[in-house]
């Protein structure tokens, strides 16, 4: 199958999924931050687009992204897309102003630094004869601008109650560690220290991975005062962490190098986040009005 045909299939699947998504969630009460056509478009498009895009990136199909990614990085991108998709569905199915606003905040945190780095440092990696390149820039601009405009037009809501002590402590500790890790990887991607800087010869892919690290860090640190946001952040991190571990294991099964820090670190992130989600009082607190 040609690259153009595969891209066309992906676009058709996305349009079908978006149509179904707007039929399902077009009338949901998402709070002030989720009101208006722009906000709803951003929320539904990010959630649905993440779910639709994840399988293409997981399979590391050549025309599925704007530049050629190493297999494990492509699957980590798929994990990020799935995490945004799953978290978006949680927001749309169980809407509240606090969760809606957090989700809208995470979108530009993930996309804007990457877009700036691309424009300033990495345009040579893009093939401007390929339609996926224009799709990449369109997605980045539309979702980033839409999110920022929506956030600027609404005020944040008050806390719906703090999460439990163990959750709050985990959000703080993991948020700081992931934030430092992500910022270091983004700022100095070519550092010759493979344990942390696993893609030293591919700084753009390093920055793509780094963007998700500090996005999860931001989600954790912004959620420490609100149980509903904390639960959403744990779902977001748990989904991404599980995907990263699976990506590392697939590399190992294929006889390719497995980044040990990423496999081990995200295994811890996944297990702790999901256990806290299941066994603490976070679920009861989250059901309180927010």
C-alpha positions as CSV (number, residue, x, y, z in Angstrom):
1,X,0.0,0.0,0.0
2,X,1.4,3.4,-0.9
3,X,2.1,6.1,1.6
4,X,-0.7,8.3,0.1
5,X,-3.3,5.6,0.4
6,X,-2.4,4.9,4.0
7,X,-2.6,8.6,4.8
8,X,-6.0,8.8,3.1
9,X,-7.2,5.8,5.2
10,X,-6.1,7.5,8.4
11,X,-7.9,10.7,7.5
12,X,-11.1,8.9,6.6
13,X,-11.0,6.9,9.9
14,X,-10.3,10.2,11.8
15,X,-13.3,11.9,10.2
16,X,-15.6,9.0,10.9
17,X,-14.4,8.9,14.6
18,X,-14.8,12.7,15.0
19,X,-18.3,12.5,13.6
20,X,-19.2,9.8,16.2
21,X,-17.4,11.7,18.9
22,X,-19.3,14.9,18.3
23,X,-22.6,12.9,18.2
24,X,-21.7,11.3,21.6
25,X,-20.2,14.3,23.5
26,X,-21.4,17.3,21.6
27,X,-24.0,18.1,24.3
28,X,-22.0,17.3,27.4
29,X,-21.8,20.0,30.1
30,X,-18.0,20.5,30.3
31,X,-18.1,23.5,32.5
32,X,-17.2,27.1,31.5
33,X,-13.8,26.1,30.1
34,X,-15.4,23.5,27.9
35,X,-18.3,25.7,26.6
36,X,-18.3,27.0,23.0
37,X,-17.5,25.5,19.7
38,X,-13.8,25.9,19.8
39,X,-13.4,24.3,23.2
40,X,-15.6,21.3,22.3
41,X,-13.7,20.9,19.0
42,X,-10.3,20.8,20.8
43,X,-11.5,18.4,23.5
44,X,-13.2,15.9,21.2
45,X,-10.5,16.2,18.5
46,X,-7.7,15.6,21.0
47,X,-9.4,12.6,22.6
48,X,-10.6,11.0,19.3
49,X,-7.4,11.8,17.4
50,X,-5.3,10.2,20.1
51,X,-7.2,7.0,20.0
52,X,-7.2,6.9,16.2
53,X,-3.6,7.8,15.7
54,X,-2.1,5.5,18.4
55,X,-2.3,2.2,16.3
56,X,-0.6,3.8,13.3
57,X,2.3,5.1,15.5
58,X,2.5,1.8,17.4
59,X,3.0,-0.1,14.1
60,X,5.7,2.5,13.2
61,X,4.2,2.9,9.7
62,X,6.4,5.1,7.5
63,X,3.9,7.7,6.5
64,X,2.2,8.0,9.9
65,X,4.3,10.8,11.3
66,X,6.1,13.9,10.1
67,X,9.6,12.5,10.6
68,X,11.1,9.0,10.8
69,X,11.1,7.8,14.4
70,X,13.1,5.0,16.0
71,X,10.7,2.1,16.7
72,X,10.6,2.5,20.5
73,X,10.1,6.3,20.2
74,X,7.3,5.7,17.7
75,X,5.6,3.4,20.2
76,X,6.2,5.9,23.0
77,X,4.4,8.5,20.8
78,X,1.6,6.0,20.4
79,X,1.5,5.6,24.2
80,X,1.3,9.4,24.5
81,X,-1.6,9.6,22.0
82,X,-3.5,6.8,23.8
83,X,-3.0,8.5,27.2
84,X,-4.4,11.8,25.8
85,X,-7.2,9.8,24.2
86,X,-8.1,7.9,27.3
87,X,-7.8,11.0,29.6
88,X,-10.0,12.9,27.1
89,X,-12.7,10.3,27.2
90,X,-12.6,10.4,31.0
91,X,-13.1,14.2,30.8
92,X,-15.9,13.9,28.3
93,X,-17.7,11.1,30.0
94,X,-17.3,12.5,33.6
95,X,-17.0,16.2,32.9
96,X,-16.2,18.9,35.5
97,X,-14.7,22.3,35.2
98,X,-11.6,21.2,37.0
99,X,-10.9,18.2,34.8
100,X,-11.8,20.1,31.6
101,X,-9.4,23.0,32.4
102,X,-6.6,20.7,33.3
103,X,-6.9,18.7,30.1
104,X,-7.0,21.9,28.0
105,X,-3.9,23.1,29.8
106,X,-1.9,19.9,29.1
107,X,-2.5,20.2,25.3
108,X,-0.3,23.4,24.8
109,X,2.2,22.2,27.4
110,X,2.8,19.2,25.3
111,X,2.6,20.8,21.8
112,X,4.0,24.4,22.1
113,X,7.6,23.7,23.3
114,X,7.9,20.9,20.6
115,X,6.6,23.3,17.9
116,X,9.0,26.0,18.9
117,X,11.9,23.6,18.9
118,X,10.8,22.3,15.5
119,X,10.6,25.7,13.9
120,X,13.9,27.0,15.4
121,X,16.1,23.9,15.2
122,X,14.6,21.0,13.2
123,X,12.9,22.0,10.0
124,X,15.4,20.1,8.0
125,X,13.9,16.8,9.3
126,X,10.6,17.5,7.5
127,X,9.6,16.5,4.0
128,X,7.4,19.2,2.7
129,X,6.2,17.1,-0.2
130,X,4.5,14.7,2.2
131,X,0.9,15.4,3.3
132,X,1.6,14.2,6.8
133,X,4.0,17.1,7.3
134,X,1.1,19.6,6.8
135,X,-1.1,17.5,8.9
136,X,1.4,17.7,11.8
137,X,1.6,21.5,11.7
138,X,-2.1,21.8,11.3
139,X,-2.8,19.7,14.4
140,X,-0.2,21.6,16.5
141,X,-1.5,25.0,15.5
142,X,-5.2,24.3,15.7
143,X,-5.1,22.4,19.1
144,X,-2.6,24.8,20.7
145,X,-4.3,28.0,19.7
146,X,-7.7,26.6,20.4
147,X,-6.7,25.5,23.9
148,X,-5.0,28.8,24.7
149,X,-7.9,30.9,23.5
150,X,-10.4,28.8,25.5
151,X,-8.3,29.0,28.7
152,X,-7.9,32.8,28.3
153,X,-11.6,33.3,28.1
154,X,-12.6,31.5,31.2
155,X,-11.5,31.6,34.9
156,X,-10.4,28.5,36.8
157,X,-12.7,26.9,39.4
158,X,-12.1,26.4,43.0
159,X,-10.8,23.1,44.4
160,X,-13.3,20.2,44.8
161,X,-11.4,18.8,47.8
162,X,-7.8,17.7,48.1
163,X,-6.7,14.2,47.3
164,X,-5.5,11.8,50.0
165,X,-2.0,12.2,51.6
166,X,-0.4,9.3,49.6
167,X,-1.7,10.6,46.3
168,X,-0.6,14.1,47.1
169,X,2.9,13.0,48.0
170,X,3.2,10.8,44.9
171,X,2.1,13.6,42.7
172,X,4.7,15.9,44.2
173,X,7.6,13.5,44.2
174,X,6.9,12.0,40.7
175,X,6.1,15.4,39.3
176,X,9.4,16.8,40.3
177,X,11.4,13.8,39.1
178,X,9.6,13.7,35.7
179,X,9.9,17.4,35.3
180,X,13.6,17.5,35.8
181,X,14.1,14.4,33.6
182,X,11.9,15.9,30.8
183,X,13.5,19.4,30.9
184,X,17.0,17.9,30.9
185,X,16.1,15.7,27.9
186,X,14.5,18.6,26.1
187,X,17.3,21.1,26.7
188,X,20.3,18.8,26.1
189,X,19.0,15.9,23.9
190,X,22.5,15.1,22.5
191,X,24.2,14.5,25.8
192,X,26.4,11.4,25.7
193,X,24.8,9.5,28.6
194,X,22.6,6.8,27.1
195,X,20.9,5.8,30.3
196,X,18.9,9.1,30.3
197,X,19.6,10.5,26.9
198,X,18.6,7.5,24.9
199,X,18.4,9.2,21.5
200,X,21.5,11.4,21.6
201,X,21.9,11.1,17.8
202,X,18.2,12.1,17.2
203,X,17.6,15.3,19.2
204,X,14.2,15.9,17.7
205,X,12.9,12.5,18.8
206,X,14.4,13.1,22.2
207,X,12.5,16.3,22.5
208,X,9.3,14.6,21.4
209,X,9.7,12.1,24.3
210,X,10.8,14.9,26.7
211,X,7.6,16.9,26.0
212,X,5.5,14.0,27.4
213,X,7.6,13.7,30.5
214,X,7.1,17.3,31.5
215,X,3.5,17.2,30.5
216,X,2.9,14.4,33.0
217,X,4.9,16.4,35.5
218,X,2.7,19.4,35.0
219,X,-0.4,17.3,35.3
220,X,0.8,15.9,38.6
221,X,1.9,19.2,40.1
222,X,-1.3,21.0,39.0
223,X,-3.4,18.3,40.5
224,X,-2.1,18.2,44.1
225,X,-4.9,20.4,45.4
226,X,-7.9,18.7,43.7
227,X,-9.1,15.1,43.9
228,X,-10.8,15.1,40.5
229,X,-7.8,16.4,38.7
230,X,-5.6,14.0,40.6
231,X,-7.6,11.0,39.5
232,X,-7.4,12.2,35.9
233,X,-3.7,12.7,36.1
234,X,-3.2,9.2,37.5
235,X,-5.2,7.7,34.6
236,X,-3.1,9.8,32.2
237,X,0.2,8.7,33.7
238,X,-0.8,5.1,34.1
239,X,-1.9,4.8,30.5
240,X,1.3,6.4,29.2
241,X,3.6,4.4,31.5
242,X,2.0,1.1,30.5
243,X,2.5,2.0,26.9
244,X,6.2,2.9,27.4
245,X,6.9,-0.4,29.2
246,X,5.2,-2.4,26.4
247,X,7.2,-0.4,23.8
248,X,10.4,-1.3,25.6
249,X,9.5,-5.0,25.8
250,X,8.7,-5.1,22.1
251,X,12.1,-3.7,21.4
252,X,13.7,-6.4,23.5
253,X,11.6,-9.1,21.8
254,X,12.7,-7.8,18.4
255,X,16.4,-8.0,19.4
256,X,16.7,-4.2,19.6
257,X,18.2,-2.3,22.6
258,X,15.8,-1.7,25.5
259,X,16.3,1.6,27.4
260,X,16.5,0.3,31.0
261,X,15.7,3.5,32.8
262,X,12.6,4.1,30.7
263,X,11.4,0.6,31.1
264,X,12.1,0.5,34.9
265,X,11.0,4.1,35.6
266,X,7.8,3.9,33.8
267,X,7.0,0.5,35.2
268,X,7.2,2.2,38.7
269,X,5.1,5.1,37.4
270,X,2.4,2.8,36.1
271,X,2.2,0.5,39.1
272,X,2.1,3.2,41.7
273,X,-0.3,5.4,39.8
274,X,-2.8,2.7,39.1
275,X,-2.5,1.3,42.7
276,X,-3.2,4.7,44.1
277,X,-6.1,5.0,41.7
278,X,-7.6,1.7,43.0
279,X,-6.8,1.4,46.7
280,X,-6.9,4.9,48.2
281,X,-9.8,7.1,48.9
282,X,-9.1,9.1,45.7
283,X,-12.1,7.5,44.0
284,X,-14.5,8.5,46.8
285,X,-13.1,12.1,46.9
286,X,-13.4,12.4,43.1
287,X,-17.1,11.7,43.2
288,X,-17.7,14.8,45.2
289,X,-18.9,17.9,43.2
290,X,-16.0,19.7,41.6
